[in-house]
Amino acid sequence: MPNSMELTKHDIDVGPAMQDDSEFVSLVTSAITKRPEASTLHSQAETRSESFIWWIKILISSISAVAVVLVLLKWGVPFLFEKVLVPMMQWEATAFGRPVLAVVLVTSLAIFPVFLIPSGPSMWLAGMIFGYGLGFVIIMVGTTIGMILPYLLGLLFRDRIHQWLQRWPDKAAMLRLAAEGSWFHQFRVVALFRVSPFPYTIFNYAVVVTSMTFWPYLWGSIAGMVPEAFLYIYTGRLIRTFADVKYGNHHLTWVEIVYNVISFIVAIITIVAFTVYAKRAFEELKRAEAKEDREEETSVTRIQMETLSLERPPRYMVV
């Protein structure tokens, strides 16, 4: 009989405590279950908003680009031809031989990125003077050296570059994506940086603050420069064709006109396609990283809740 009374009292004391613990665990489990769902919905809403804003920016940028092109065609291009391109082509035809000019272009493509100077004019000249074959070799040799030198110099000023990048956390986060993962992942992200609007002259220095190794940086940079090299060569050849038509005795046939128009459209589509592809690839990398962060946060929260549940002081006494 005493045993029966003790058991009854024990059941009475334990019951509410177990009920409280059950409610506590239920609330914790419910909170943990609902948090990923809410985070997923919030992430989807942010993705839609960012996509809409991005398309608006593309539309505004396209309209602005068309306006700039019209202004350049009206006033800028004639001035460029008369005062810069034609004198430059006449000068290079008489002042240098082709071998010396090739060395000059390679040197400029190697040195300009060190001082954050755009290399576009040198690439145009390579296309205008040497064409697709030798011009491509000159561009790739010069730009490869121009990617190695800033990387090596950046290693000497790594701390200063790290402090400088803290002013732009978004750019720093994108650079951190490039250094994560396997060799192929780093190679792919670096190639995407080369075809994206991210300034590659800054990227050459900024990449040293990440954990990326040298070889995926080098080969990814070379792979990403290949389409850009051909675009610059094509643009240079097109500029030379216009110069010959306007200031020379050359007259375009209908076949040449159709060819130039189609190739120009293809070049524009290629630039837009590469930009869109790079943008989507970066967005996928960001979403994957955000998902991993949420899963890690959820796991840590679950462990903390389980620890709190086990460490709760007992509310009953066994008699």
Contacts in CASP RR format, 6 or more apart in sequence:
PFRMAT RR
TARGET T0000
AUTHOR 0000-0000-0000
METHOD contacts of the structure
MODEL  1
MPNSMELTKHDIDVGPAMQDDSEFVSLVTSAITKRPEASTLHSQAETRSE
SFIWWIKILISSISAVAVVLVLLKWGVPFLFEKVLVPMMQWEATAFGRPV
LAVVLVTSLAIFPVFLIPSGPSMWLAGMIFGYGLGFVIIMVGTTIGMILP
YLLGLLFRDRIHQWLQRWPDKAAMLRLAAEGSWFHQFRVVALFRVSPFPY
TIFNYAVVVTSMTFWPYLWGSIAGMVPEAFLYIYTGRLIRTFADVKYGNH
HLTWVEIVYNVISFIVAIITIVAFTVYAKRAFEELKRAEAKEDREEETSV
TRIQMETLSLERPPRYMVV
6 319 0 8 1.000
9 319 0 8 1.000
10 318 0 8 1.000
10 319 0 8 1.000
13 316 0 8 1.000
13 317 0 8 1.000
13 318 0 8 1.000
13 319 0 8 1.000
14 316 0 8 1.000
14 318 0 8 1.000
15 316 0 8 1.000
16 315 0 8 1.000
16 316 0 8 1.000
17 314 0 8 1.000
17 315 0 8 1.000
17 316 0 8 1.000
20 315 0 8 1.000
21 309 0 8 1.000
21 312 0 8 1.000
24 309 0 8 1.000
24 312 0 8 1.000
25 309 0 8 1.000
28 305 0 8 1.000
28 308 0 8 1.000
28 309 0 8 1.000
31 305 0 8 1.000
32 298 0 8 1.000
32 301 0 8 1.000
32 302 0 8 1.000
32 305 0 8 1.000
35 298 0 8 1.000
35 301 0 8 1.000
36 294 0 8 1.000
36 295 0 8 1.000
36 298 0 8 1.000
39 294 0 8 1.000
43 287 0 8 1.000
43 290 0 8 1.000
43 294 0 8 1.000
47 283 0 8 1.000
47 287 0 8 1.000
50 283 0 8 1.000
54 279 0 8 1.000
77 242 0 8 1.000
81 242 0 8 1.000
81 243 0 8 1.000
81 246 0 8 1.000
81 247 0 8 1.000
82 247 0 8 1.000
85 239 0 8 1.000
85 243 0 8 1.000
86 243 0 8 1.000
86 247 0 8 1.000
88 125 0 8 1.000
89 128 0 8 1.000
89 129 0 8 1.000
89 240 0 8 1.000
89 243 0 8 1.000
92 101 0 8 1.000
92 125 0 8 1.000
92 129 0 8 1.000
96 104 0 8 1.000
98 129 0 8 1.000
98 130 0 8 1.000
101 129 0 8 1.000
102 130 0 8 1.000
102 134 0 8 1.000
102 138 0 8 1.000
105 122 0 8 1.000
105 125 0 8 1.000
105 126 0 8 1.000
105 138 0 8 1.000
105 142 0 8 1.000
106 138 0 8 1.000
106 141 0 8 1.000
106 142 0 8 1.000
106 145 0 8 1.000
107 142 0 8 1.000
108 119 0 8 1.000
108 122 0 8 1.000
109 119 0 8 1.000
109 122 0 8 1.000
109 123 0 8 1.000
109 138 0 8 1.000
109 139 0 8 1.000
109 141 0 8 1.000
109 142 0 8 1.000
109 143 0 8 1.000
109 145 0 8 1.000
109 146 0 8 1.000
110 142 0 8 1.000
110 143 0 8 1.000
110 145 0 8 1.000
110 146 0 8 1.000
110 149 0 8 1.000
111 146 0 8 1.000
111 149 0 8 1.000
112 118 0 8 1.000
112 119 0 8 1.000
112 122 0 8 1.000
112 146 0 8 1.000
113 119 0 8 1.000
113 143 0 8 1.000
113 146 0 8 1.000
113 147 0 8 1.000
113 149 0 8 1.000
113 150 0 8 1.000
113 200 0 8 1.000
113 201 0 8 1.000
113 204 0 8 1.000
114 146 0 8 1.000
114 149 0 8 1.000
114 150 0 8 1.000
114 153 0 8 1.000
116 201 0 8 1.000
116 202 0 8 1.000
117 201 0 8 1.000
118 201 0 8 1.000
119 143 0 8 1.000
120 232 0 8 1.000
123 139 0 8 1.000
123 229 0 8 1.000
123 232 0 8 1.000
123 233 0 8 1.000
123 236 0 8 1.000
124 232 0 8 1.000
124 235 0 8 1.000
124 236 0 8 1.000
124 239 0 8 1.000
125 236 0 8 1.000
126 135 0 8 1.000
126 138 0 8 1.000
126 139 0 8 1.000
126 232 0 8 1.000
126 233 0 8 1.000
127 135 0 8 1.000
127 139 0 8 1.000
127 232 0 8 1.000
127 233 0 8 1.000
127 236 0 8 1.000
127 237 0 8 1.000
127 240 0 8 1.000
128 236 0 8 1.000
128 237 0 8 1.000
128 239 0 8 1.000
128 240 0 8 1.000
129 135 0 8 1.000
130 138 0 8 1.000
131 233 0 8 1.000
131 237 0 8 1.000
132 230 0 8 1.000
132 233 0 8 1.000
132 237 0 8 1.000
135 233 0 8 1.000
136 229 0 8 1.000
136 230 0 8 1.000
136 233 0 8 1.000
139 225 0 8 1.000
139 229 0 8 1.000
139 232 0 8 1.000
139 233 0 8 1.000
140 222 0 8 1.000
140 225 0 8 1.000
140 226 0 8 1.000
140 229 0 8 1.000
143 225 0 8 1.000
143 229 0 8 1.000
144 218 0 8 1.000
144 221 0 8 1.000
144 222 0 8 1.000
144 225 0 8 1.000
146 204 0 8 1.000
147 200 0 8 1.000
147 204 0 8 1.000
147 217 0 8 1.000
147 218 0 8 1.000
147 221 0 8 1.000
147 222 0 8 1.000
147 225 0 8 1.000
148 218 0 8 1.000
150 201 0 8 1.000
150 204 0 8 1.000
150 205 0 8 1.000
151 204 0 8 1.000
151 205 0 8 1.000
151 207 0 8 1.000
151 208 0 8 1.000
151 214 0 8 1.000
151 217 0 8 1.000
153 205 0 8 1.000
154 161 0 8 1.000
154 205 0 8 1.000
154 208 0 8 1.000
155 208 0 8 1.000
158 208 0 8 1.000
158 209 0 8 1.000
161 205 0 8 1.000
161 206 0 8 1.000
161 208 0 8 1.000
161 209 0 8 1.000
162 209 0 8 1.000
165 171 0 8 1.000
165 172 0 8 1.000
165 175 0 8 1.000
165 206 0 8 1.000
165 209 0 8 1.000
166 172 0 8 1.000
171 198 0 8 1.000
171 206 0 8 1.000
172 209 0 8 1.000
173 286 0 8 1.000
174 198 0 8 1.000
174 282 0 8 1.000
175 203 0 8 1.000
175 206 0 8 1.000
175 207 0 8 1.000
175 209 0 8 1.000
175 210 0 8 1.000
176 210 0 8 1.000
177 189 0 8 1.000
177 282 0 8 1.000
177 285 0 8 1.000
177 286 0 8 1.000
177 289 0 8 1.000
178 186 0 8 1.000
178 189 0 8 1.000
178 190 0 8 1.000
178 193 0 8 1.000
178 207 0 8 1.000
178 210 0 8 1.000
178 212 0 8 1.000
179 186 0 8 1.000
179 207 0 8 1.000
179 210 0 8 1.000
179 211 0 8 1.000
179 212 0 8 1.000
180 186 0 8 1.000
180 289 0 8 1.000
183 213 0 8 1.000
183 215 0 8 1.000
183 216 0 8 1.000
184 216 0 8 1.000
186 212 0 8 1.000
186 213 0 8 1.000
186 216 0 8 1.000
186 217 0 8 1.000
187 216 0 8 1.000
187 219 0 8 1.000
187 220 0 8 1.000
187 223 0 8 1.000
188 220 0 8 1.000
188 281 0 8 1.000
189 285 0 8 1.000
190 207 0 8 1.000
190 212 0 8 1.000
190 216 0 8 1.000
190 217 0 8 1.000
190 220 0 8 1.000
190 221 0 8 1.000
190 224 0 8 1.000
191 220 0 8 1.000
191 221 0 8 1.000
191 223 0 8 1.000
191 224 0 8 1.000
192 277 0 8 1.000
192 278 0 8 1.000
192 281 0 8 1.000
192 282 0 8 1.000
193 200 0 8 1.000
193 203 0 8 1.000
193 278 0 8 1.000
194 200 0 8 1.000
194 220 0 8 1.000
194 221 0 8 1.000
194 223 0 8 1.000
194 224 0 8 1.000
194 225 0 8 1.000
194 228 0 8 1.000
195 224 0 8 1.000
195 227 0 8 1.000
195 228 0 8 1.000
195 274 0 8 1.000
195 275 0 8 1.000
195 277 0 8 1.000
195 278 0 8 1.000
196 274 0 8 1.000
196 275 0 8 1.000
196 278 0 8 1.000
196 279 0 8 1.000
196 282 0 8 1.000
197 275 0 8 1.000
200 221 0 8 1.000
207 217 0 8 1.000
227 270 0 8 1.000
227 274 0 8 1.000
231 267 0 8 1.000
231 270 0 8 1.000
231 271 0 8 1.000
234 263 0 8 1.000
234 267 0 8 1.000
235 267 0 8 1.000
238 260 0 8 1.000
238 263 0 8 1.000
238 264 0 8 1.000
241 250 0 8 1.000
241 252 0 8 1.000
241 256 0 8 1.000
241 260 0 8 1.000
244 250 0 8 1.000
245 251 0 8 1.000
245 252 0 8 1.000
252 260 0 8 1.000
END
